[in-house]
Amino acid sequence: MSAVQDRARPHKGRKYDQVLDGARTVFLMAGFEGASVDDIARAAGVSKATLYSYFPDKRFMFMEMAERECSRQAAAALQVIDMTAPPAQVLRLAAQRLMQVLLSDFSQRIFRVCVAEADRFPELGRAFYESGPALGRARIMDYLRQAHARGEVDITDFELAADQFAELCKADLWTRAVFGIQARFTDKDIDRVVDGAVSTFLARYACAP
């Protein structure tokens, strides 16, 4: 059962989005441990009583905030996948969108929080994964299956292939970002990784014309 299913869903009232917007501001600025309920209530412009009427503690608040933001990013990224287009076109667009998500300030900050809290609250990481990366993985797998049925790629393990594609997109830049070595990247930097990811993937899996 997923982290989303493991907990009761919050009551969504008039100020629900307002509370999550305040939570997003504070969590991204202070991290999970440094964020206080008082700060979140202040940033959201609501009372602590209102905040607690939606969320019993800040762990649930963080999970809901991360899921909402990851779902937004995933939905925007997945819109570029045309199930009928050729692999070179689809994979390039998918890689570009994936890179944008991976290198975004939001994703980097949330990833660090999830890693820092992994021992105490493993459900944070599960919620982040299921609301973002897992959706993208499933969509890429669906596309690869259809491309395989059209004779465009030769793949037997679609889960592995989708994971390999995502890892190719992380080459160099994501590592630099996550370790704080570099925070901003040029279009040329990103195109270099995207081109390498797509060409390497297709060299392994594309069927001969």
N, C-alpha and C positions, 0 to 999 in steps of 0.2 A: 504494500500500500504506500502511496506517495506521501511526502510531507504535507502536501496540500490537503489530502484526504485524512490525514492523521489528526487534524485539529478542527475545531468548530469554526465555521466561517463567521467573520465579524458582522454585527448588525450594521447595515448601511443606511445611515440617516442623512440629514440635510448637510451636516458638516463633515461627512466622512472624507471626501476628497480634500477638504481644507486641512484636516488633521494629517493626512498622508503627505500633502505638499510640505507641511511644516516638518514632518518626520524626515522627509527626503533631504531638506536643507540641513538639518542638524546632524543626521547620520553621516552625510557626505563630508561635513565639516569636522566633526568630532570623532567619527568612528562609532562602533557599537558601544564599546565600554565607556567612552567619554561622553556619550549622549545621555542627558538626564531628561526625565519626564517633564520637569519644570521648563527646561529649555525648549522642548518640543511643543509644549502647550503654548509657550510664549510666541514661538515662531509661527504656530498655526493660528494664533489669535483666538484661542478657546480656553476654557477653564480646564483644570485637571479632571474635574468631575465629568465634563463632556468627553475628554480624551479617554478616560477609563470606561465610559459607557460603550465605546467602540472596541477597545482593546484592553484585555486584562493585564498585560505587561508589555514592556518595550520589545521583547523578543518576537511576539506575535505581530507587533506593529512593524518591525523591521522586515519580517518575512512577507507581510502583505505589501509593503512599499516596494521591496525588491521584485516581487512577482509582477506587480503592476508595471513597473518600469521595464523589466526584462520582456514582458509580453508585448509592450509597445514596440520595443526595438526589434524583437523577433518578427512581429507582424509586418513592419516596414521592410525588413530585409527579405522576407519570404515572398513579398509581392513581385519581386523581379524574376522569380522562377517560372518560366513558361514551359510546361511539361512537354510541349511539342517541338521546341526549338532544339538545334543540334548541341551536343555536349560542350564544344569549345565556347559557344556563345553563353550558354546557361552557367557554366562553371566560372567563367570570367566575371560575369555580373554577380554571381553568388559570392565569389571570393572577395570582390570589391566591397560588397555590403558587409560581409563577415569581418573584414579588416576594419571597417569603420566602427563596427560594434566593439570588437576586441580592443581597439586602441582608444575608445572613448573614455573620458574622465570618469564617467559614471561606472562603466564596467570595471575599470581598474580599481576604483575605490571599493566597490562591492566585493570584488574578488578578494581583495586584501582583508576585508572584514570577515568574510566567510572562512578564509584560511586561519586567521587569528583566533576565531571562535570555534574552530572545528572540533576540538576536544570536548569543550563544554556543551556546545549546541550544534551537533552535527546536522540537525534538521534545517539550519540556516543554509548550509551548502546544498542540501537536497532541494530545498525550495528554489534557490537560485538556478540550479542546474535544470530542474524540471520546467521552469517557466521561461527559459531562454535557450541554452545550448541543446537541450533534448528536443525541442521543437524544430530547430534548424536541422539537427541530425536526422530526424524522421522525414523531414521534407526532402532533404538530399537523397535519402534512401529511396523514397517514392520515385523521385526523378530518375535515379540510376536504374531502378527496376524497369521503368517504361523505356528508357534508352536501350536497355539490354533486350527488351522484347522487340524493339525495332532493329536490332542487330548493329547498334552503334557502339556499344561497349561490351566487353567480355568479362563479366564479373560473376563469381559464385558466392562470395561472402559480402553481402551488401552492407552489413553493419561495419565490418572492417574497412571497406572501401570508403564509406562516409567518414569514418574516424580518421583515416589516413588523409583525406582531403582537408579536413579541418586542421590537422596537425601541420600539413604543408603550408597552410595559410598563417600559421603562427611563427614560421621561421624568422629568426633574427629580431624583427621589430617588436613582437609581443614580449619576447624575453627581455629586451631592453626596457620596454615600458613597465613591465611588472616588477622589475628590480630597481626601478627608479633611475636608470642610467640615462634615459632620454624620454622626454614627454611629448615632443612635437615632431611630426614626420611630414616630409614633402610628398607631393603626388608622385614624384619620381621614385622615392623610397618605396611607396606602397605598390606602384606598378611593377617594380622589380620583383617583389615577393609574389604578387598576383600572377605575373607571367610565368615565374618559376613554378608556382604551385600547379597551375593549369597544365603547363607543358609536361611536367614530371608525372602528373596523374594520368594524362592521356597517353604518355609514352608507355605506361604500364597497362592501361585498361582499354584504350581505344581499339576498335576493330579496324583491320586494314580496309581501305576504300575499295 
